[in-house]
Each structure stands twice: as C-alpha cells, then as structure tokens.
C-alpha cells in the first residue's frame, strides 16, 4: 500500500518557512532555520525562533516579523495551523489526519523506519575499544565498547558506510611486560622461585596462562645451559637501586637474552590468548569489528619508518640527546615529542602517527577515534602530527569516554588494573546481563561520568530503564498474541479512529524517531536513543493502562492494534541500535 506521507515533517515545515522567508526577506541569502520540539503539547509540534534571530539584525520587532512570515507560509496538506507565541516563536501544529496517516508509513517502512540519508553513503571508520591485549577487558572498556558499537549502528542507520575497527597494540613494552610476567609465573610452576615485580601484571589470568604453558611444554622454557635463576637473581639484587621501570626493563632484556628464539613463542602465546579472550568477550557482548588492525603490521610494512621520514623531509624533526624529536609544539602541543629513542627504537607516538597515516591512505571520508578520557592530552599531539603531514585534520574526530563507576548496595566498588583487582566486562555481563549493561552504558553522554547501579540494573521494576522499555515491547507482543489475527493490519487500519490524546502523543513520538536518529548521529550521542525509548515506553504504558485493545468493534480494534504494532516496531528498532534485545515475553 503506497503512501505519500513524508517521513520527515520537520524538514517539510523548514521548507515552508524557508519559502516564506525568501518571499518576505528577498535580500537575506543566508538564513539558517532550525525547528525544535516544544516541551509542552499546547505549544505545538514544532517551534522556530527564526524571527527572533533575524529581528535584531534587521532592526524589526520579532512579533511583527513572525506574523509576516506566517502570513507568507505556503499552504500545506500536513500543517493545520501556525501561531506566534512568546516573544516571537513560530509554532507549527500538524493536522490530526497527517499524524494518523503517518502510522501507515511507519508500518510500511518496517525495520528501515527511521533510517535517513544524512551520511549520503560517505565512508566513516570508527575505531573503538582498542585495549592493550594484556588482560581481560574491564568495565571501563565495556563502556567504550557499548558506546562505539551503538554509535556505529546509528551512523549506519543515518546513511554512512561504517567500518568498525579495533587497533591491536601487539607491539611494544606492555606486551613485553605481559610476556615477562607470564614467564616468571611459569618458572614458579617449574619450581624456580623468584621475586615477582610489583609493577608486572598480577592477575590470575597470568597464572593461568603460565600453567597452560607448563601443562603443554613442561620445563621446556626453564632449562637452559645458562640457568635463568642466576641472571635474574643478579638483576633482583640491584633492584633497590634501580627505578621501577628500569628494573622491569632489565628483567625483560634478561628474559629475551635467556629465551632467545623461544621468546617469540612466549610473546605470541600470551598475545593470542588475550586477544582471543578479548574478541570472544566482545562478540558475546554483541560487539563485532570489520577489521582488527595490528600495530606490528605498521613496523613490518615499513609504514612507521616512512611516516617518520615524511616528517623529516618536512624539516620537522631534530636530534637531541641521541633521540629523534618531532616539533609538535609548532602544531599546538604543549611540548615536543620523541619519535625514535637513542637506542633506535620507535616510540608509541611514532606508531600512532603511522596508524593515522594508514587511515588516511585507506581513503575514509571521515574517521572517528573513541578514546578513554585519560587520553585527553593525546589529542593535540595526534592532530598536530596529522597537520604536519599535510593531511586534513577536519576528517578526524576524537570522542572521549569517561570511566564507569560501579555501585552495589549504595557503595562504590574500588578497582585497580595493574594489581589485577578489577571488575571485568565478563563479570559485569554475567551479573546484570548483556542487555542491562549495553543500555546502562549509554544512558549518559560519553564524556560524562557514569554511575552504574548494579542493583538497579538487575531489578525488574519500572525504575530499571531497560526493563521498563523491554516490558513495553513484551506487553505489545502479548496483546498481539492474544489477538492471534491475520498480519494484514497495514491494509485494514482505519487510522482516522485514533483520536484519543494518548494515541496522538504516541503518533507524534514515532514521527520524532527519524529526527532522533539523525540528531544522535550528528551529535555522536547514542543516549538520545535511550532517552527516546524511555519516553516512548512511558507513553505506551500509560496508554496500555487506560485502554482496551481487543474491543468488540473490529474496525477500532484493528486501528489500535496497528498503532501498538508500530510502537512495537519502533521500540525494537531503537533497542537494536543500542545492541539490546526485544523480548516477546517477560
């Protein structure tokens, strides 16, 4: 069944106002028109402050200008009336019939309802999580995963071609620390007792990996012609005179010397174990990536060396104290940064420059990095390097995600990472479930601190937002199951019967859904979808509690079933964007 009802009444009203402005103000060539949803129903469906914005510049009374603009508005089959309100707001009221008929457009669109062409097929790479594969993902990573995955879904619904990418930090010091930590634990299983550094990785997962190596290979990596005990003991003997980092680096150097070619096995084993654990954890959380990009590949391909050479060719590097420095202060950074140490090894910053160069060379129209809030100081140096390479820094956007703080019984749960005493994402999911975790994680703007109430997340109450939304979906499914009728609601619904104020509110809420997706994409704000779902669920629950659906009047029954079917469809779509399921019963 075809319908000419537009999905976007907002754009329609903007076009009407633009035509009026062109007629009334022919000399004004750059007029930006925005419409907002008034908080009060009495103020209409859309409101514009255009006259108030123009009045000062044109030296005209905003009330009079509003009236002139309204008089110049073209006729519309969808707009019932337009009035002046407040100090010059122009308020649009949609016709009741337009809202009623819009229901058919929702049902006809199905799962694609709400999609828009904001992105116009442009490519966007979204890099998120990108945790060092040195241990299990913790609850902080979980928030970044939920935010990134939800935003990727929203951007795809807004017409972008999305590539989800995980940057694997599989090169460098942290992986060496993990390999060392595992080997020392392994030596313990072999009966070689050595002090364990306090700044090594302490978690049980390290002990488990060491035990797995011992079960598979026995003492294979403990018995060498030159016993590891003596060499490591010498390093431990002078540990007090070394700094923490120097002590750990000395142990790593010794391990590489003792193990020789076997060190590569140990390094690859711990990397594979932790990366697989990370991948599985995320997949179980409903978070998947098109690409897992290896940091090591940047070195193997020579891209790190090439990126540094490009900066050198531009005379932006200098040598000091044996190290090679990038003049990042010339590009807004607080100080210059080392890209190659005096021992010839490239720094993390050098590989990050190469990674971003790779992104640009892969041809994405836009790139979005989602980083933890502790990386805030890193933004200026990365942006500076991009500008130094004569790349368009406007193509790269960096969004920060604040940490999530867990509460149980009103008390904050303390966490630390290096000690291994942290709450993992897997533990959180096992306790509250994937749905609650995904929904709670996006209930706030990403750059705001999030207090995660474990007790609330597990409760089956109206105070639990995910339960509240899912229960609305399940209630509708229950009504439709009780009905048990044919599924040709679209062709039989007499939408003109939906005149109850609660029904019109639900219709307007669904009209807002495409706008909400567009706003969430523009603002990088999945929480707008979560807020929308809570409001839609609340309006449905009120309607459900005051209305009978399976009434004797067949025509009225079909109209109401069509309405709640559309609500069910929108709830399901919104939840899916956030990676949350839509249960049919609860």
N, C-alpha and C positions, 0 to 999 in steps of 0.2 A: 504494500500500500504506500504510494508516494505521498509526500507532504512537502509543502513549500515553506513550512515554518523554519526560520533560521535558528541555528544552534546558539547564536551569539546576539542576544537582544542588546547587550551593552554596545557592541560595535554599531548596531543599527541606530541607536539613539545618538551615538557620537557623530555618525554620518548626517543625521538630521540637523544636529546643532552646527556642524561644520558648514552645511549648506546655508543655514540661516545667517551664520557669521559672515560668510562670503557675500551675502546679499546686503547685510546691514553695514558691514565694515569692509568694503572692497579694497581699501588701501592696506589692510592688515594681511600680510602674506604669510607670516609665521605665527599661527595660532595653535597652541597645544591644548587639546581638550581631554580632560580626564573625568571619568564618572566613578562615583563611589556608591556603595550600598548604604543607605541611611540605617542607623541603628533602630529607629522606630518605624513601624509599618505605616503610621499615619503620614510619614514624610515621603512616601512613595517607594518606588522600586529602584530608582537610580537618581543621583543628585550630582549636579555640576556647579563648581564655583567659578566658572568661566567669566561671568560678568564682573565678579569681584576682583579677579585677577587683572582684567582689562581696564576697569574703571579708573584706577589710579593713573595708569599710563595715558589714557585718553582724556583724563580730567572730566569724567562723566559720573553721574550718580549711578551706583551699581543697581539699585532697584529699578530705575528707569531703563537702564541698559538691558536688564533681564527681561523686562516687559517687551521691549522692542525685539529682542531675539526670539522670544516665544511667539510673538505675532508673525515672525518671518519663517517659523518652522514649517516645512512641507507636511502635508497630510501623511498619515501612516496607518496601515491596517492593523498595527500591533500596539500603538500607543493610544491610550484612552484620553488622558488629559496631562497637561503640563502647567505647573503653577510656580509662582515666585514665593519663596519662603525665606524667613530670617532676614539677613542683611543683603540678600540678593541671590541666594541659591536658586537654581533652576531644578525643580523636582519633576521627574517623569513617573507617570503611573501607567503600567501596562494594562491593556484590556484583559478582562477576565477570560475572554474567549481565546486570546493568544496563549495565556498560561495553560488553559485546558487543552488546547490542541498541541501544545508543546510536548505533552505526555506521549503522544504518538511518535514524535521524533525520537524521544528517549528510547522507547521500546524498539523502534525500527533500527536504531543505530547499534543496539546490543552492546557488546563488550567494547566497541570502539567509541561509545559515547563519552564525550569529554576530551577526546583527542583533538589537537589543533595543529596548525601549520606554523607555529612560532619559529621553529628551527629551520623550516624550509629545506630540510634534507642536509643541512650543514653537519659536518662531522665534529664530534667532540670526544676527546679522550678524557676519561675520569679516572684518575689514579687515587686509590684509597687503601686503607689499612697499611700495606707496605711495612709490616712489622718485621724487625730483625728475626730471622728463624732461629732464635737462640733459646726458645722455651715456649710453653703454651700461651695462647692468646689470653689476655686478661680482660676485665670488664671495660677498661678504657679503650682497648682495641675494638671491643664489641660495639661501642657507641659509634666509632668511626665507620665500622662495617655496616651498621644499620643505616646510618646517615647516607653513606656513599651509595649503597645498593638502592635505597629508596629514591634518592635524587636521580640516579641513573634511570630508574623506571619512569620517573616523572619527565625527565628530559626526552626520553624516547616517546612518551605519550604526547609531548609538545612538538614532535616533528623533527627531532635531532637524530642523526645516526650515531649511536653511542658505542664507544669501545671502553670496556671496563678493564682496568689494568692494575696488577699488583707488582710493585717493584721489589724484587727479591734481593736483599742485601747479603749476598752469598760470598762477598769478598771483604777482606779487611779484618781488623783487630777483634771485633766482637765474636766472629766465628772462630778465630784462633783461641779466644778465651774459653769458648764452649768446648772446643776440641781438647784443650788442656784440662779443663775441669773434668771432662768425661774420662780422660786417660788416667788422671790421678785417682779417681774413684775406681777405675778398672784395676790399677795397681793394688789398691786395697783388697779387691776380690782375689788378687794373686798372692796375697799375704805380705805385700810390701807396704808398710805403714809409713806415710809421710804427712807432714802438716798440710792442711788444706787451706789455701789463701782465703781470707775473709772477703776479698773483692772478686773471687771467682763465682761461678754460678752454683747456687746452693740447693736448688730444688730437687725433690725426689725423682723427677724425670731424668736428671743427670745420673743418679744412682741406677735407675732402671736401664738406661742406655748402656752404662758400664757393665751391668750384669749380663745384658744381652750379648755384648761383645765377648765376655768371658765364657758364656754358655756355648757360643758358636766357635770360638777360636782358642779357648783355654788360655794358657800363658803365652800365647804366640807373640804378644806385643809387650812382654815384660822381660824376657830373657834375651839379652844381647851380650856380645863379647865384653862390652864395657857396661857394667851394671848401671842402670839409671839411678840407683839409690845414692851412690857416691856423688854424682854430679849434682843431683837435685838437693842433696844434703848440704853441699857447699854453698849453693845459692840461698838455701834457707838460713844458713849460719850467718850470712851477712844481710839478712832481710831487714834487720832493725836499722841498719844504716842507709838502706835504700828507701825511696818513696814507694807508696803503694803501687803506683802504675809501673815504676821501673822494676820493682820486684816481680810483678806479674809478667812484664815483657821479658825479663830474664828467664823466667820459667818456660815461657813459650819458645824462646830461642833454644833453650836446652832440649825441650821436647822434640823440636824439629830436628835437632842435631842427633839425638839418640835414636829417634824412629826412622830417620832418613826417608826412603821412598814409602815406608809404611805410614808416614804422617798423612799422606794424601788419602789413604783408605779411611783413617780415623776422621779426618775432616769431612770427607764425603759422606761417611756413615751418619754423623751427627746432623749434618745439613739435610740429608734425605729424610731422616727420622722426623726432625722438627718441621720440615717443610710439608711433608705428608700429613703430619698431625694438624698443622695449620690449615691445609687445604681441606681436609676432611671436616674439621671443626666448622669452617666457613660454609661448606656445602650443606652440612646438617642444619646450619643457621639460615639456609636459603640464599646464601651469598656466593655467586659464581663470577668468574672473570673470563673474558675472551683471551686475555694474554697475561702470562706470568713472565715478566721481563727480568732477566738475570743481570745483576751488576757485573758479574765476572765476564759476561759476554762483551762488555764495554772495553775491558782490557784485552780480551782475546782478539777482538776485531781491530784493535788499534785506535778506537774512537777516543779514548781518554787522551792518548798521546796527540792525536790530531786536534782535539779541542784545545789543549794547552798550546800547541803550535800555532793555532789560529790567533790566540791571544798574544802570543809572542810576535807574530807577524805584524800585529797592530801596535807594537811597542808598548804593550800594557803589562808586561812582566819585568821584574827586576830581581837580581840575586842579592841576597843578604844573609850573612852567617851560614853560607852554604846552601840555603834553601831558596826556592823559586817562589816569588810573591806576585800575586795579582793586585793591581792598583784599584781595588774595589771602592776605596774612598772617593774616587773620581766619579762613581756611579751611585752615590747615596748611602754607601755602607759606613759604619762607624769606624772601621779600621781595615787596613789591607789584610789579605788572606793568603796563607801558604797553599800552593797547589802541588808542590813537589818538595819533599823533605830533603835534608842534606844527604841522606843515605840513598837517594834516588827514587824512593817510593812515593807514589802519588797519594794525595790526601783524599778523604771522603768528599771534600768540596770539588776536587778535580773530577771525580767520577760523577758527581751530581751535575756538573756543568756538561759533561759528555752525555749524560742521560737526557737532559733537556734539549741538547742539540739533536739527539736522536728523535725526540718527539717532533721537533720542527721539521726534520728531514723526512719524517714519515708522512708529512703533509696534512696534519689535522687542521681544521679551521679554527678550533678552539681547544684549549687544554685546561683542565681543572684539577689542581692538586688539593687533596683533602689531607691536612696535616693535624697532628695533635697541637694543642695550644702552646706546648713547650717549645715548639719550633718557630714561634713568632719572630724571634730575632734573626731567623734564617732567611726570611722573605727578601729583605733588602739586598743581601749578597747574591741570591739566585737571580733576582730581577736585574741586578746590576750586571751580572755575567751575561745575561741574555742581551741586554742593550749593548754591551761591549762587543758581542759577536754580530752586531748589526741585525739582530732579529727583532721582530715586532713583539714587544713585551705586552702589548694590549691583548694579544691572543692567549696569554697565560693568566689564569686567575687562581688565587690560593685562598681556600676556605679553611678556617681553623675550627677544631672541635675540642671543646672543653672536656675535662675528665668527668666521669660519673662517680658520684659518691653513694655507696650503698648504706642503707639503714635497715636494721632489724630491731623490732620492739622499741623503736624510737631512738636506738643507739647507733652511732656511726661505726661502721666496720673498718678497722685500720688495715692498711695494705702497704706492702713494700714489694719491690720486684727482684732486686739482686739477691735478697735473702731467700727468695722462693716462697715467702709467706704472702701470697696474693690470691685473690679470688679469680679463678679462670672463667673465661667465657663459657666453657663447657659446664662448669659447676653452676653458673647462673642459669643456663638454659635448663639444666636438669631440675633446678629448684622451682623456677617460675614458668618454664615452658618457652618455646620459641616465640609464640605469638605475643605474650606479655612483654618479653624482652624487646622484640622489634618495635612494638608500639610505644612502650615507655621511653625507649631511647630517643624517639623523635618527637616527644611531647614538648620539647623546648627548642628554641633556636640553637643551632650548633655551637655558637660562640658564648652561650650562657651555661653556667654551671648547672648540672643536673643532679638532683637528689632522687635516688632510686629507692623507693619504699618496697622492700621485698614482701612484707606482709600484705600490703595493698595489692601488689601485682598478683598474689596468689588467691586473693579473696574473690568470692562470687557474689559481688554486691554492685549496686549502682555507682558506688564511689570508685570502682575499678573501671577506668575508661575503656580498656579493651574488652572487658566482659560486657560492659554496657552497650558497646557498638555491636559486638558479635551476637548478643542476645536479641537485639533488634532484628538482625538478619534471620536468626533462628525462629523468632516469632512469626515472621512473614512466611517462612518455609512451612511452618506448622499449619498456618491458615490455608495456604495453597494445597497442602497435602490433604487437609480435611475436605476441601472443596472437591479435589480429585477430578476436575473437569478437563475439557479439551484445552489445548495450549494456544488457541487462536484468539487470544484476548485482543491482540492488535486490531484485528478486523471487526471485532464486535463491540468495542468500548465506545459508549456514548459519553464522551468527556464533558459535555455540557452539563451533566448532572453533578459534577464535582464543584459544588458551590459553597460548601462549608468553609469557614475561615481557616480551619486547620488543614483542609485539603489544599487551599490556595497557598498556604505557607509552605507546605511540602513541595508543591509545584515550583514555587519561586526558589526554594532551596536547590532543587535539581537544575533549574535554569542557571544557578550560580556555579555549578560544578565545573563546566569548562573554563570559566573565568578563574576558578580556584586553582586548577591545574596550571593554567598559564601563569598566574601570579607565583605559584610555588616554583615553577621553572625559572622565571625571571629573577626571583629573589633568592634562589637556591635554598628553598625553605620547605622541606617536607612536613614540618609541623603545621603548616597551613592545611594540609590534607587531613591530618589528625584532628585539628580543631573542627574542620568542616564535618567530619564523620560524627564527632561527638554531638554537634548541634543537630545534624540530620537525625541521628538516633534518638535524641531527646524529643524532637518534634514528632517523630513516629510513635514513640512510647506514649506520649500524651494522646495522640490520635487513636492509638490502639485501645487505650483505657477508656475512651469515651465513645467508641464507635463499634457498631456491629457490621461485619463484612458479609457474612453468609446470610443475607436477608432474603425474604420470600420474593421481593421484586427482582426478577432476573436481570433486568437492564441496569438497575442501580448496583446490584451485586457485581456484575462484570466491570462496571466503571471503577468501583472501589478496588476490585482485585487487580485491575490494570494499574491503578495508582500504586498500590503497595508492591506490585511486581517490579515497577520501575524503581521504587525506593530500594528494593532488594538488590536490583541490578547495580545501582549506583553505590550502595554500601559495599557490595562485593568488589566492584572495580576499585573503589578507594582503598579498601583493605589490601587488595592485591598490589597496588602501587607501593604500599608500605611493607610488603612481604608478609602479610598476616592472612591467615586462612579465614574462610567464611563458613562456619559450621551450620549444618542444617538442623541440628538439634543440640540442646544444652541441658 
